Each structure stands twice: as structure tokens, then as C-alpha cells.
Amino acid sequence: MKVPEEAQIGWKRLLSMSAGSLRHHVASSLLQLSTVAATAAFLVFVIGEIVVIRASSDLATAVANPEGHMAQLIWILVVALMVCTISNTVSMLLSVRKRFREIGTMKCLGAFDRSILSLFLVEAALLGGAGAAAGALLGTGFSLLVAVWIHGGIILSEGIVSLLLAASGGAVVVVGCLAFLGAAYPAWQASRMLPVEAMRKMT
């Protein structure tokens, strides 16, 4: 059965509700934002280390074993991305559990599954995008500072600035997508909850 257009929540309304919900649940929102930002910063920093290792191969301050060092960095990078996805999923699950009253009320007022699903996904997109952007900027700045500290200002002439900016853009996309995907199952779980189930778990 097709849902009447007037019964659905528009995107403008969804954005407004999501922003209000994030302000209302400020503690959990800051936790998720910090997790995403830390992952993005670490991702950019590790990529920056790889870029600097390659760019400084002809300098006197070059790493003694660049291949081995880069292999370690890549392994750490993979683990960090896994931790980001898992921690974001757990944070979203906890957020859903804290919002049984809100979900139950929305269901009782006639909210559709797709509206609740969209609400949680929009929140995840806002948190993921903001956290990834902030973390990428932090990681880029820190990576440049470390590179200049170790190799001197000459390292900036090797084109690492443009490469780091490209890495920052890639990190925003990757981490933002991971945060969004990590929220997909908890959001789907919340949308499928029956009103009586939400009210029963609330007490």
C-alpha cells in the first residue's frame, strides 16, 4: 500500500528533527562525534606518514626500513577502521536503547518505519560528516607538523601538502561512510520496533 505523501516526513523536517535530537542527546552525540573524529585524524596521520616516508627517501633523515615501517602503518590503519565501525555501531545501539520512549511515542503518533529509519540515518550522516571533517583537518595539521619537525621545511617542497589534502578528502568520505554503515543496523532495528514493544522496554 502506498503511503500518502502528507503522512511522510519531508527532508527539511527530518534535518530539523535530527539536529534537535543531537542537541537533546548531547552526551551520546559528542561520544560518537569524538570516535569518528579520532578515527579520521588517525587515518589521515597514518596516510601522511606513508606519504612522508616516500617523499623523504632521498633525505638524510629518511626512515631506515621504509617498507617494513609502511607495512606496520597499513596494518594499524586497517585495525583502526575496524574499531571505528564497531564502536560506532555499539554507540548507535546504546543510543537506540536510550530512546525507546521517543521511538514508542513516534510510533503511537503514527510515524512510519521509513520515517524513523530516515531520522536515525540522517543523524548518523550529520555526525559522521562533521566528525570526519574535523578529524581530517586535525590529522592533516598534526602530520604536517611532525613532518616539518623531523625533516625540516624542505619536506614541504616534495608535494606532500597536496597529497595530504587529497588524503583528507578521501578520509572524510571513507570514515563518513563507515559511520553511516555502522548506524544502518541499529537504525533498522529501531524502525522495526512495535509501539507496545518500545513502551514495554522503556519501563
PyRosetta script that sets phi, psi and omega in degrees:
from pyrosetta import init, pose_from_sequence

init()
pose = pose_from_sequence("MKVPEEAQIGWKRLLSMSAGSLRHHVASSLLQLSTVAATAAFLVFVIGEIVVIRASSDLATAVANPEGHMAQLIWILVVALMVCTISNTVSMLLSVRKRFREIGTMKCLGAFDRSILSLFLVEAALLGGAGAAAGALLGTGFSLLVAVWIHGGIILSEGIVSLLLAASGGAVVVVGCLAFLGAAYPAWQASRMLPVEAMRKMT")
pose.set_psi(1, 131.6)
pose.set_omega(1, -179.1)
pose.set_phi(2, -75.6)
pose.set_psi(2, 133.2)
pose.set_omega(2, -179.7)
pose.set_phi(3, -79.2)
pose.set_psi(3, 129.5)
pose.set_omega(3, 178.7)
pose.set_phi(4, -58.1)
pose.set_psi(4, 140.8)
pose.set_omega(4, -177.0)
pose.set_phi(5, -60.1)
pose.set_psi(5, -36.7)
pose.set_omega(5, -177.2)
pose.set_phi(6, -70.3)
pose.set_psi(6, -16.5)
pose.set_omega(6, -179.1)
pose.set_phi(7, -87.8)
pose.set_psi(7, -10.4)
pose.set_omega(7, -179.0)
pose.set_phi(8, -92.1)
pose.set_psi(8, 157.6)
pose.set_omega(8, 178.3)
pose.set_phi(9, -94.2)
pose.set_psi(9, 125.1)
pose.set_omega(9, -180.0)
pose.set_phi(10, -72.3)
pose.set_psi(10, 165.1)
pose.set_omega(10, -177.0)
pose.set_phi(11, -65.7)
pose.set_psi(11, -35.5)
pose.set_omega(11, 178.3)
pose.set_phi(12, -63.4)
pose.set_psi(12, -43.2)
pose.set_omega(12, 178.0)
pose.set_phi(13, -66.8)
pose.set_psi(13, -38.4)
pose.set_omega(13, 178.7)
pose.set_phi(14, -62.6)
pose.set_psi(14, -43.1)
pose.set_omega(14, 178.4)
pose.set_phi(15, -62.3)
pose.set_psi(15, -42.3)
pose.set_omega(15, 179.5)
pose.set_phi(16, -64.6)
pose.set_psi(16, -44.5)
pose.set_omega(16, 179.2)
pose.set_phi(17, -65.6)
pose.set_psi(17, -39.3)
pose.set_omega(17, -179.9)
pose.set_phi(18, -65.3)
pose.set_psi(18, -43.9)
pose.set_omega(18, 178.7)
pose.set_phi(19, -63.3)
pose.set_psi(19, -41.4)
pose.set_omega(19, 177.6)
pose.set_phi(20, -65.2)
pose.set_psi(20, -38.4)
pose.set_omega(20, 178.7)
pose.set_phi(21, -66.1)
pose.set_psi(21, -39.4)
pose.set_omega(21, 178.5)
pose.set_phi(22, -65.0)
pose.set_psi(22, -37.9)
pose.set_omega(22, 177.3)
pose.set_phi(23, -69.0)
pose.set_psi(23, -36.1)
pose.set_omega(23, -178.7)
pose.set_phi(24, -70.3)
pose.set_psi(24, -40.3)
pose.set_omega(24, 179.6)
pose.set_phi(25, -102.0)
pose.set_psi(25, 58.7)
pose.set_omega(25, -170.5)
pose.set_phi(26, -65.3)
pose.set_psi(26, -35.9)
pose.set_omega(26, -177.0)
pose.set_phi(27, -65.3)
pose.set_psi(27, -52.0)
pose.set_omega(27, -179.9)
pose.set_phi(28, -66.9)
pose.set_psi(28, -33.5)
pose.set_omega(28, 178.8)
pose.set_phi(29, -65.2)
pose.set_psi(29, -42.8)
pose.set_omega(29, 178.6)
pose.set_phi(30, -65.9)
pose.set_psi(30, -35.5)
pose.set_omega(30, 177.9)
pose.set_phi(31, -63.4)
pose.set_psi(31, -47.7)
pose.set_omega(31, 178.7)
pose.set_phi(32, -65.3)
pose.set_psi(32, -41.1)
pose.set_omega(32, 179.0)
pose.set_phi(33, -62.0)
pose.set_psi(33, -42.1)
pose.set_omega(33, 179.9)
pose.set_phi(34, -65.8)
pose.set_psi(34, -40.0)
pose.set_omega(34, 179.2)
pose.set_phi(35, -62.6)
pose.set_psi(35, -46.5)
pose.set_omega(35, -179.7)
pose.set_phi(36, -66.1)
pose.set_psi(36, -43.2)
pose.set_omega(36, -179.1)
pose.set_phi(37, -63.8)
pose.set_psi(37, -42.2)
pose.set_omega(37, 179.2)
pose.set_phi(38, -63.3)
pose.set_psi(38, -40.9)
pose.set_omega(38, 179.0)
pose.set_phi(39, -64.8)
pose.set_psi(39, -44.4)
pose.set_omega(39, 179.2)
pose.set_phi(40, -63.4)
pose.set_psi(40, -42.1)
pose.set_omega(40, 179.2)
pose.set_phi(41, -62.9)
pose.set_psi(41, -43.4)
pose.set_omega(41, 179.7)
pose.set_phi(42, -66.2)
pose.set_psi(42, -40.3)
pose.set_omega(42, 179.2)
pose.set_phi(43, -60.1)
pose.set_psi(43, -48.7)
pose.set_omega(43, -179.9)
pose.set_phi(44, -65.0)
pose.set_psi(44, -39.1)
pose.set_omega(44, -179.8)
pose.set_phi(45, -64.1)
pose.set_psi(45, -43.3)
pose.set_omega(45, -180.0)
pose.set_phi(46, -65.6)
pose.set_psi(46, -43.3)
pose.set_omega(46, 176.7)
pose.set_phi(47, -62.3)
pose.set_psi(47, -38.7)
pose.set_omega(47, 176.9)
pose.set_phi(48, -62.2)
pose.set_psi(48, -39.2)
pose.set_omega(48, 176.9)
pose.set_phi(49, -61.4)
pose.set_psi(49, -41.7)
pose.set_omega(49, 179.0)
pose.set_phi(50, -64.0)
pose.set_psi(50, -43.3)
pose.set_omega(50, 179.0)
pose.set_phi(51, -62.6)
pose.set_psi(51, -44.1)
pose.set_omega(51, -178.8)
pose.set_phi(52, -66.3)
pose.set_psi(52, -39.1)
pose.set_omega(52, 178.8)
pose.set_phi(53, -59.2)
pose.set_psi(53, -44.2)
pose.set_omega(53, 179.6)
pose.set_phi(54, -69.3)
pose.set_psi(54, -40.6)
pose.set_omega(54, -177.0)
pose.set_phi(55, -71.1)
pose.set_psi(55, -26.3)
pose.set_omega(55, -176.0)
pose.set_phi(56, -100.8)
pose.set_psi(56, 14.8)
pose.set_omega(56, -175.6)
pose.set_phi(57, -62.2)
pose.set_psi(57, -27.1)
pose.set_omega(57, -179.1)
pose.set_phi(58, -96.5)
pose.set_psi(58, 0.4)
pose.set_omega(58, -179.2)
pose.set_phi(59, -89.8)
pose.set_psi(59, 160.4)
pose.set_omega(59, 179.7)
pose.set_phi(60, -67.9)
pose.set_psi(60, -22.3)
pose.set_omega(60, -178.1)
pose.set_phi(61, -93.6)
pose.set_psi(61, 14.5)
pose.set_omega(61, -177.6)
pose.set_phi(62, -64.4)
pose.set_psi(62, 153.1)
pose.set_omega(62, 177.7)
pose.set_phi(63, -67.7)
pose.set_psi(63, 140.2)
pose.set_omega(63, -176.3)
pose.set_phi(64, -64.1)
pose.set_psi(64, -43.0)
pose.set_omega(64, -177.8)
pose.set_phi(65, -123.8)
pose.set_psi(65, 78.0)
pose.set_omega(65, -173.5)
pose.set_phi(66, -62.8)
pose.set_psi(66, -39.3)
pose.set_omega(66, -178.6)
pose.set_phi(67, -63.9)
pose.set_psi(67, -46.4)
pose.set_omega(67, 179.4)
pose.set_phi(68, -64.8)
pose.set_psi(68, -39.3)
pose.set_omega(68, -179.9)
pose.set_phi(69, -66.4)
pose.set_psi(69, -41.3)
pose.set_omega(69, 179.3)
pose.set_phi(70, -67.1)
pose.set_psi(70, -35.8)
pose.set_omega(70, 177.7)
pose.set_phi(71, -62.8)
pose.set_psi(71, -40.7)
pose.set_omega(71, 177.4)
pose.set_phi(72, -64.2)
pose.set_psi(72, -42.2)
pose.set_omega(72, -179.7)
pose.set_phi(73, -64.0)
pose.set_psi(73, -40.8)
pose.set_omega(73, 179.4)
pose.set_phi(74, -65.0)
pose.set_psi(74, -41.0)
pose.set_omega(74, 177.9)
pose.set_phi(75, -62.4)
pose.set_psi(75, -44.6)
pose.set_omega(75, 177.9)
pose.set_phi(76, -61.4)
pose.set_psi(76, -38.0)
pose.set_omega(76, 179.8)
pose.set_phi(77, -62.8)
pose.set_psi(77, -44.5)
pose.set_omega(77, 179.4)
pose.set_phi(78, -62.5)
pose.set_psi(78, -44.0)
pose.set_omega(78, 179.1)
pose.set_phi(79, -62.6)
pose.set_psi(79, -41.1)
pose.set_omega(79, -179.6)
pose.set_phi(80, -62.8)
pose.set_psi(80, -40.1)
pose.set_omega(80, 179.0)
pose.set_phi(81, -67.0)
pose.set_psi(81, -38.2)
pose.set_omega(81, 176.6)
pose.set_phi(82, -63.5)
pose.set_psi(82, -43.9)
pose.set_omega(82, 179.9)
pose.set_phi(83, -62.6)
pose.set_psi(83, -39.4)
pose.set_omega(83, 179.1)
pose.set_phi(84, -60.0)
pose.set_psi(84, -48.2)
pose.set_omega(84, -177.8)
pose.set_phi(85, -63.2)
pose.set_psi(85, -45.3)
pose.set_omega(85, -178.3)
pose.set_phi(86, -66.0)
pose.set_psi(86, -46.4)
pose.set_omega(86, -177.6)
pose.set_phi(87, -65.3)
pose.set_psi(87, -36.9)
pose.set_omega(87, 178.8)
pose.set_phi(88, -68.5)
pose.set_psi(88, -38.2)
pose.set_omega(88, 177.6)
pose.set_phi(89, -63.4)
pose.set_psi(89, -44.0)
pose.set_omega(89, 179.2)
pose.set_phi(90, -63.7)
pose.set_psi(90, -41.9)
pose.set_omega(90, 179.0)
pose.set_phi(91, -62.1)
pose.set_psi(91, -40.7)
pose.set_omega(91, 178.7)
pose.set_phi(92, -67.6)
pose.set_psi(92, -39.0)
pose.set_omega(92, 177.4)
pose.set_phi(93, -61.2)
pose.set_psi(93, -43.3)
pose.set_omega(93, 178.0)
pose.set_phi(94, -65.2)
pose.set_psi(94, -38.0)
pose.set_omega(94, 178.6)
pose.set_phi(95, -63.5)
pose.set_psi(95, -40.1)
pose.set_omega(95, 178.3)
pose.set_phi(96, -63.5)
pose.set_psi(96, -42.2)
pose.set_omega(96, -179.4)
pose.set_phi(97, -63.7)
pose.set_psi(97, -33.5)
pose.set_omega(97, 180.0)
pose.set_phi(98, -76.5)
pose.set_psi(98, -12.5)
pose.set_omega(98, -173.5)
pose.set_phi(99, -114.8)
pose.set_psi(99, 27.9)
pose.set_omega(99, 178.6)
pose.set_phi(100, -60.8)
pose.set_psi(100, -39.3)
pose.set_omega(100, 179.6)
pose.set_phi(101, -61.4)
pose.set_psi(101, -45.7)
pose.set_omega(101, 179.9)
pose.set_phi(102, -63.6)
pose.set_psi(102, -43.5)
pose.set_omega(102, -179.7)
pose.set_phi(103, -65.0)
pose.set_psi(103, -45.4)
pose.set_omega(103, 179.7)
pose.set_phi(104, -62.0)
pose.set_psi(104, -40.4)
pose.set_omega(104, 178.9)
pose.set_phi(105, -64.6)
pose.set_psi(105, -43.8)
pose.set_omega(105, 179.0)
pose.set_phi(106, -62.4)
pose.set_psi(106, -40.2)
pose.set_omega(106, 179.2)
pose.set_phi(107, -64.7)
pose.set_psi(107, -43.5)
pose.set_omega(107, -179.6)
pose.set_phi(108, -64.5)
pose.set_psi(108, -29.8)
pose.set_omega(108, 179.0)
pose.set_phi(109, -83.6)
pose.set_psi(109, 0.9)
pose.set_omega(109, 174.6)
pose.set_phi(110, 99.0)
pose.set_psi(110, 15.1)
pose.set_omega(110, 179.0)
pose.set_phi(111, -67.0)
pose.set_psi(111, 138.4)
pose.set_omega(111, 179.9)
pose.set_phi(112, -84.0)
pose.set_psi(112, 159.0)
pose.set_omega(112, 179.4)
pose.set_phi(113, -56.3)
pose.set_psi(113, -42.7)
pose.set_omega(113, -177.5)
pose.set_phi(114, -65.0)
pose.set_psi(114, -30.6)
pose.set_omega(114, 179.6)
pose.set_phi(115, -69.7)
pose.set_psi(115, -43.7)
pose.set_omega(115, 179.1)
pose.set_phi(116, -67.9)
pose.set_psi(116, -41.3)
pose.set_omega(116, 176.6)
pose.set_phi(117, -59.4)
pose.set_psi(117, -46.0)
pose.set_omega(117, 179.9)
pose.set_phi(118, -63.2)
pose.set_psi(118, -38.8)
pose.set_omega(118, -179.4)
pose.set_phi(119, -60.3)
pose.set_psi(119, -48.1)
pose.set_omega(119, -179.3)
pose.set_phi(120, -67.9)
pose.set_psi(120, -37.4)
pose.set_omega(120, -179.8)
pose.set_phi(121, -69.5)
pose.set_psi(121, -36.6)
pose.set_omega(121, 176.9)
pose.set_phi(122, -65.2)
pose.set_psi(122, -41.5)
pose.set_omega(122, 176.8)
pose.set_phi(123, -60.0)
pose.set_psi(123, -44.3)
pose.set_omega(123, 179.5)
pose.set_phi(124, -63.6)
pose.set_psi(124, -38.7)
pose.set_omega(124, 179.0)
pose.set_phi(125, -66.1)
pose.set_psi(125, -41.2)
pose.set_omega(125, 178.6)
pose.set_phi(126, -64.0)
pose.set_psi(126, -46.8)
pose.set_omega(126, 179.3)
pose.set_phi(127, -65.7)
pose.set_psi(127, -44.1)
pose.set_omega(127, -179.0)
pose.set_phi(128, -63.7)
pose.set_psi(128, -44.0)
pose.set_omega(128, -179.9)
pose.set_phi(129, -65.9)
pose.set_psi(129, -46.5)
pose.set_omega(129, -179.4)
pose.set_phi(130, -65.9)
pose.set_psi(130, -44.5)
pose.set_omega(130, 179.8)
pose.set_phi(131, -65.0)
pose.set_psi(131, -42.1)
pose.set_omega(131, -179.4)
pose.set_phi(132, -65.6)
pose.set_psi(132, -40.9)
pose.set_omega(132, 179.7)
pose.set_phi(133, -65.5)
pose.set_psi(133, -45.3)
pose.set_omega(133, 179.5)
pose.set_phi(134, -64.0)
pose.set_psi(134, -44.0)
pose.set_omega(134, -179.7)
pose.set_phi(135, -65.8)
pose.set_psi(135, -37.9)
pose.set_omega(135, 179.5)
pose.set_phi(136, -64.4)
pose.set_psi(136, -41.9)
pose.set_omega(136, 177.6)
pose.set_phi(137, -63.5)
pose.set_psi(137, -42.5)
pose.set_omega(137, 179.4)
pose.set_phi(138, -64.3)
pose.set_psi(138, -44.2)
pose.set_omega(138, -180.0)
pose.set_phi(139, -64.6)
pose.set_psi(139, -38.6)
pose.set_omega(139, 178.7)
pose.set_phi(140, -63.9)
pose.set_psi(140, -47.6)
pose.set_omega(140, -179.9)
pose.set_phi(141, -61.6)
pose.set_psi(141, -44.6)
pose.set_omega(141, -178.9)
pose.set_phi(142, -66.6)
pose.set_psi(142, -39.7)
pose.set_omega(142, 179.5)
pose.set_phi(143, -63.5)
pose.set_psi(143, -41.3)
pose.set_omega(143, 177.9)
pose.set_phi(144, -65.1)
pose.set_psi(144, -41.1)
pose.set_omega(144, 179.2)
pose.set_phi(145, -62.6)
pose.set_psi(145, -44.2)
pose.set_omega(145, 179.6)
pose.set_phi(146, -64.4)
pose.set_psi(146, -41.5)
pose.set_omega(146, -179.5)
pose.set_phi(147, -62.6)
pose.set_psi(147, -44.2)
pose.set_omega(147, 179.1)
pose.set_phi(148, -67.5)
pose.set_psi(148, -37.2)
pose.set_omega(148, 179.5)
pose.set_phi(149, -63.1)
pose.set_psi(149, -40.7)
pose.set_omega(149, -176.2)
pose.set_phi(150, -83.3)
pose.set_psi(150, -45.2)
pose.set_omega(150, -171.8)
pose.set_phi(151, -106.0)
pose.set_psi(151, -9.6)
pose.set_omega(151, -178.1)
pose.set_phi(152, 86.9)
pose.set_psi(152, 175.5)
pose.set_omega(152, -176.2)
pose.set_phi(153, -65.6)
pose.set_psi(153, -17.6)
pose.set_omega(153, -178.7)
pose.set_phi(154, -62.9)
pose.set_psi(154, -25.1)
pose.set_omega(154, -178.4)
pose.set_phi(155, -65.3)
pose.set_psi(155, -25.4)
pose.set_omega(155, -178.8)
pose.set_phi(156, -70.0)
pose.set_psi(156, -18.1)
pose.set_omega(156, 179.7)
pose.set_phi(157, -84.4)
pose.set_psi(157, 0.0)
pose.set_omega(157, -178.3)
pose.set_phi(158, -91.9)
pose.set_psi(158, 10.3)
pose.set_omega(158, 177.3)
pose.set_phi(159, 79.3)
pose.set_psi(159, 17.6)
pose.set_omega(159, -177.1)
pose.set_phi(160, -75.8)
pose.set_psi(160, -22.4)
pose.set_omega(160, -179.2)
pose.set_phi(161, -63.2)
pose.set_psi(161, -48.5)
pose.set_omega(161, 179.5)
pose.set_phi(162, -65.2)
pose.set_psi(162, -36.5)
pose.set_omega(162, 178.4)
pose.set_phi(163, -67.3)
pose.set_psi(163, -38.7)
pose.set_omega(163, 178.6)
pose.set_phi(164, -68.2)
pose.set_psi(164, -36.9)
pose.set_omega(164, 176.9)
pose.set_phi(165, -65.2)
pose.set_psi(165, -38.8)
pose.set_omega(165, 176.2)
pose.set_phi(166, -65.2)
pose.set_psi(166, -39.9)
pose.set_omega(166, 177.8)
pose.set_phi(167, -64.2)
pose.set_psi(167, -36.6)
pose.set_omega(167, 178.5)
pose.set_phi(168, -63.3)
pose.set_psi(168, -44.3)
pose.set_omega(168, 177.5)
pose.set_phi(169, -61.8)
pose.set_psi(169, -42.7)
pose.set_omega(169, 177.4)
pose.set_phi(170, -64.2)
pose.set_psi(170, -38.4)
pose.set_omega(170, -179.9)
pose.set_phi(171, -65.6)
pose.set_psi(171, -38.6)
pose.set_omega(171, 178.2)
pose.set_phi(172, -60.6)
pose.set_psi(172, -44.1)
pose.set_omega(172, -179.4)
pose.set_phi(173, -66.3)
pose.set_psi(173, -48.7)
pose.set_omega(173, -176.0)
pose.set_phi(174, -64.7)
pose.set_psi(174, -51.3)
pose.set_omega(174, -177.2)
pose.set_phi(175, -67.9)
pose.set_psi(175, -39.5)
pose.set_omega(175, 176.7)
pose.set_phi(176, -60.3)
pose.set_psi(176, -42.0)
pose.set_omega(176, 178.0)
pose.set_phi(177, -66.5)
pose.set_psi(177, -40.0)
pose.set_omega(177, 178.6)
pose.set_phi(178, -63.9)
pose.set_psi(178, -40.8)
pose.set_omega(178, 178.0)
pose.set_phi(179, -64.2)
pose.set_psi(179, -40.3)
pose.set_omega(179, 179.4)
pose.set_phi(180, -66.3)
pose.set_psi(180, -45.2)
pose.set_omega(180, 179.9)
pose.set_phi(181, -66.8)
pose.set_psi(181, -34.9)
pose.set_omega(181, 177.9)
pose.set_phi(182, -65.6)
pose.set_psi(182, -24.7)
pose.set_omega(182, 179.5)
pose.set_phi(183, -90.1)
pose.set_psi(183, -8.5)
pose.set_omega(183, -173.4)
pose.set_phi(184, -63.0)
pose.set_psi(184, -49.0)
pose.set_omega(184, -178.1)
pose.set_phi(185, -66.7)
pose.set_psi(185, -48.3)
pose.set_omega(185, 176.7)
pose.set_phi(186, -58.3)
pose.set_psi(186, -37.6)
pose.set_omega(186, 178.7)
pose.set_phi(187, -66.1)
pose.set_psi(187, -42.1)
pose.set_omega(187, 177.8)
pose.set_phi(188, -63.8)
pose.set_psi(188, -40.5)
pose.set_omega(188, 178.8)
pose.set_phi(189, -61.7)
pose.set_psi(189, -42.0)
pose.set_omega(189, 179.5)
pose.set_phi(190, -65.9)
pose.set_psi(190, -39.7)
pose.set_omega(190, -177.6)
pose.set_phi(191, -68.9)
pose.set_psi(191, -27.3)
pose.set_omega(191, -178.0)
pose.set_phi(192, -87.9)
pose.set_psi(192, -3.7)
pose.set_omega(192, -176.8)
pose.set_phi(193, -71.1)
pose.set_psi(193, 134.9)
pose.set_omega(193, 176.7)
pose.set_phi(194, -77.9)
pose.set_psi(194, 149.1)
pose.set_omega(194, -179.4)
pose.set_phi(195, -55.8)
pose.set_psi(195, -43.9)
pose.set_omega(195, -178.9)
pose.set_phi(196, -67.0)
pose.set_psi(196, -32.4)
pose.set_omega(196, 177.5)
pose.set_phi(197, -66.7)
pose.set_psi(197, -44.1)
pose.set_omega(197, 180.0)
pose.set_phi(198, -64.1)
pose.set_psi(198, -41.6)
pose.set_omega(198, -180.0)
pose.set_phi(199, -68.2)
pose.set_psi(199, -36.1)
pose.set_omega(199, 180.0)
pose.set_phi(200, -69.3)
pose.set_psi(200, -41.8)
pose.set_omega(200, 179.8)
pose.set_phi(201, -71.9)
pose.set_psi(201, -21.3)
pose.set_omega(201, -177.8)
pose.set_phi(202, -69.5)
pose.set_psi(202, -30.2)
pose.set_omega(202, -174.8)
pose.set_phi(203, -90.0)
pose.dump_pdb("model.pdb")
